[in-house]
Structures are given as structure tokens and as C-alpha cells.
Amino acid sequence: MESTSRRQFLKRSSAVAAAAGVAAAVPATAAKALTSAPARSTEPKLPDDPSVDAPVVAHVTDVRKGLVSLYTGDREISIKDRRLAAALYRATH
């Protein structure tokens, strides 16, 4: 395992924190919309609902295939979205 400098660690950890913040902004209802929508030509609108404040964790399982797992509460939602996976990956580098 290669050594990591403090600068690299801070850069990567801040990018991961930013990606987690973005993922936390996506509520479970929006995740359902992502999985059920056949084609998204426009940006989905966030619902005006208390569930929007629920924490969400995103785990990019395969960047090339666009596989992302979202975790909220005791639920796991798996989606396939190459743009989202690429954006989350880019945020960490």
C-alpha cells in the first residue's frame, strides 16, 4: 500500500465529505424516482416533505457499469446511473 501525504489525505477526505453531502441531499423518495424513471430528460424536483432531511449514504459499487447503492435508515436502494457514479467518483479525485 502506498503512503499518503497529509495533503492527499485532506484533499481526498474533503472530496469524499462533499460527495457524502451530495448523497445526503438525495432523499429516499428521489431514489425511488431514479430507479423507476425510464428516461430523465429534465432534473427531478425534490419533494417538499420531511423525509428530505433523512441521511443517505451512497456507495459506488462499479463506476464503469454505473452501479450505486444508496443506504437510508435500514434500507438499501440499488440504482444504475452512469452519470451519478461518474460524478461521485470525480468528486473523490
Summary of the structure (lengths in Angstrom):
residues: 93
radius of gyration: 14.5
end to end distance: 17.8
largest distance: 45.7
contacts: 229
relative contact order: 0.19
helix: 45%
strand: 19%
